[in-house]
């Protein structure tokens, strides 16, 4: 029974890490790290590397105060950003970084204007600084991305979706 409780706790921590990763505000940096890992870590060792990083970061101790502080700091940044839905996702055969490049190119935004990206299978949520949202939908919607016509709208709040 103790192993089940421990496994449940570890699973919860892993899910928290996944959510933290989704809120990470520099998808370019993650994409570069992913390329470095592919180049330097053999395929059969990548899972072990992830497990090692998890154990050394979270597995033996509870979250460190600095990590907790960073989590709380990421939320206010999203309060100063507007969330957009875009019908580009992993199925579009591109990366989150390529999608951000596309949005920046079409709308005239810089990478710093995009606060966060949640890159899902069929769609994404893009958080853009409030002072930079003017005209983004008009600039991006209707464009073609990797052969697909792009649709972009303000995303609905969770309360509105139910």
C-alpha positions as CSV (number, residue, x, y, z in Angstrom):
1,X,0.0,0.0,0.0
2,X,2.9,2.4,0.8
3,X,4.3,2.0,-2.7
4,X,0.9,2.9,-4.2
5,X,0.7,6.1,-2.2
6,X,4.3,6.9,-3.1
7,X,3.7,6.2,-6.8
8,X,0.6,8.4,-6.7
9,X,2.6,11.2,-5.2
10,X,5.3,10.9,-7.8
11,X,2.7,10.8,-10.6
12,X,1.2,14.0,-9.2
13,X,4.6,15.6,-9.2
14,X,5.2,14.5,-12.7
15,X,1.9,16.0,-13.8
16,X,2.8,19.3,-12.0
17,X,6.1,19.3,-13.9
18,X,4.3,18.9,-17.2
19,X,2.0,21.8,-16.4
20,X,5.0,23.9,-15.4
21,X,6.6,23.0,-18.7
22,X,3.5,24.2,-20.6
23,X,3.7,27.6,-18.9
24,X,7.4,28.0,-19.6
25,X,7.7,31.2,-21.5
26,X,10.6,30.5,-23.8
27,X,9.6,27.7,-26.3
28,X,12.7,28.4,-28.4
29,X,15.0,27.5,-25.5
30,X,13.1,24.2,-25.0
31,X,13.3,23.4,-28.7
32,X,17.1,24.0,-28.7
33,X,17.5,21.8,-25.6
34,X,15.4,19.1,-27.3
35,X,17.8,19.2,-30.3
36,X,20.8,19.0,-28.1
37,X,19.4,16.0,-26.2
38,X,18.6,14.2,-29.5
39,X,22.2,14.8,-30.6
40,X,23.9,13.9,-27.4
41,X,21.7,11.3,-25.6
42,X,21.1,7.9,-27.2
43,X,17.5,7.1,-27.8
44,X,17.4,4.3,-25.3
45,X,18.9,6.5,-22.6
46,X,16.5,9.5,-22.9
47,X,13.9,8.0,-20.6
48,X,16.6,7.3,-18.0
49,X,17.9,10.8,-18.3
50,X,14.4,12.2,-17.6
51,X,14.0,9.9,-14.6
52,X,17.4,10.9,-13.3
53,X,16.5,14.6,-13.7
54,X,13.2,14.0,-11.9
55,X,14.8,12.2,-9.0
56,X,17.6,14.7,-8.5
57,X,15.2,17.7,-8.9
58,X,12.0,16.5,-7.0
59,X,12.1,12.8,-6.2
60,X,14.1,12.8,-2.9
61,X,12.8,16.1,-1.4
62,X,9.8,18.3,-1.6
63,X,9.8,21.3,-3.9
64,X,12.4,23.9,-3.0
65,X,11.3,27.4,-2.1
66,X,12.9,28.8,-5.2
67,X,10.8,26.4,-7.4
68,X,7.6,27.3,-5.5
69,X,8.5,31.1,-6.0
70,X,9.0,30.6,-9.7
71,X,5.6,28.8,-10.0
72,X,3.8,31.7,-8.4
73,X,5.7,34.2,-10.5
74,X,4.6,32.6,-13.8
75,X,0.9,33.2,-13.0
76,X,1.0,37.0,-12.7
77,X,2.7,37.1,-16.1
78,X,-0.3,35.4,-17.6
79,X,-2.6,37.9,-16.0
80,X,-0.9,40.5,-18.1
81,X,-1.4,38.5,-21.3
82,X,-4.4,37.6,-23.5
83,X,-5.0,34.0,-24.4
84,X,-5.7,33.1,-28.0
85,X,-6.8,29.8,-29.6
86,X,-5.1,28.9,-32.9
87,X,-5.8,25.8,-34.9
88,X,-2.2,24.9,-35.2
89,X,-0.8,22.0,-33.2
90,X,1.5,19.0,-33.3
91,X,-0.6,17.4,-36.1
92,X,0.4,20.3,-38.3
93,X,3.9,18.7,-38.6
94,X,5.7,21.7,-37.0
95,X,7.1,22.7,-33.7
96,X,5.8,25.2,-31.2
97,X,8.8,27.4,-32.1
98,X,7.9,27.3,-35.8
99,X,4.3,28.3,-34.9
100,X,5.6,31.2,-32.8
101,X,7.9,32.3,-35.7
102,X,4.8,32.2,-38.0
103,X,2.7,34.3,-35.7
104,X,5.5,36.8,-35.2
105,X,6.1,37.1,-38.9
106,X,2.5,37.6,-39.8
107,X,1.6,40.0,-37.0
108,X,4.8,41.9,-36.5
109,X,5.3,40.7,-32.9
110,X,8.6,39.8,-31.4
111,X,9.3,36.6,-29.5
112,X,9.3,38.6,-26.2
113,X,5.6,39.6,-26.9
114,X,4.5,36.0,-26.7
115,X,4.4,35.1,-23.0
116,X,3.6,31.4,-23.2
117,X,2.4,28.7,-25.5
118,X,0.4,25.6,-24.8
119,X,1.1,23.4,-27.8
120,X,-1.5,20.7,-28.0
121,X,-2.1,17.9,-30.6
122,X,-4.6,19.7,-32.8
123,X,-4.5,23.3,-31.6
124,X,-2.6,25.6,-29.3
125,X,-3.2,28.4,-26.8
126,X,-0.9,31.4,-27.3
127,X,-0.6,34.0,-24.5
128,X,0.4,37.5,-25.9
129,X,1.2,40.6,-23.8
130,X,-2.0,42.7,-23.4
131,X,-0.4,45.8,-25.0
132,X,0.5,43.9,-28.2
133,X,-2.8,42.1,-29.0
134,X,-4.2,44.7,-31.3
135,X,-4.6,43.3,-34.8
136,X,-3.1,39.9,-34.2
137,X,-6.2,37.9,-35.1
138,X,-6.7,39.9,-38.3
139,X,-3.0,39.4,-39.3
140,X,-2.9,35.7,-38.6
141,X,-6.4,34.4,-39.4
142,X,-6.9,33.3,-43.0
143,X,-3.1,32.8,-43.6
144,X,-1.8,29.4,-44.6
145,X,0.6,27.4,-42.3
146,X,2.1,24.2,-43.8
147,X,-0.9,23.9,-46.2
148,X,-3.5,24.5,-43.5
149,X,-5.8,27.6,-43.3
150,X,-5.2,29.3,-40.0
151,X,-8.0,30.2,-37.6
152,X,-7.2,32.3,-34.6
153,X,-9.6,33.7,-31.9
154,X,-9.6,34.9,-28.4
155,X,-9.8,31.8,-26.2
156,X,-12.7,31.2,-23.9
157,X,-12.3,31.2,-20.2
158,X,-12.9,27.9,-18.5
159,X,-16.2,29.2,-17.0
160,X,-17.4,30.2,-20.5
161,X,-16.7,26.7,-21.9
162,X,-19.0,24.9,-19.5
